[in-house]
């Protein structure tokens, strides 16, 4: 990764540089880089990207949370999404945007529909 300027996600993806993409996922100066990194990790399909994407669900920018949730759903990482959904609906005053992102991911055909229904029946979402 470059020492100056934002990481080049296209080059990192072309090189299949998982470590570089994970580092780019926490590049605080540019939300677009973080979003692109989350999408690129999905494209790589490497299970080592699940943990960093799970951490990205806590990003301060909803677009990064959204990209991370969609990436996790696309690679079938159901457990991290279920855990994040549980946290979002059981914490006092959960952030609305995170709950909405996780709802969308739950409805995306990622295999989470049963887990989502459990929360809906409980009246938590």
Secondary structure by P-SEA (a helix, b strand, c coil): ccccccccaaaaaaaccaaaaaaaaaccccaaaaaaaaaaaaaaccccaaaaaaaacccccaaaaaaaaaaaaaacaaaaaaaaaaaaaacccccaaaaaaaaaaaaccccaaaaaaaaaaaccc
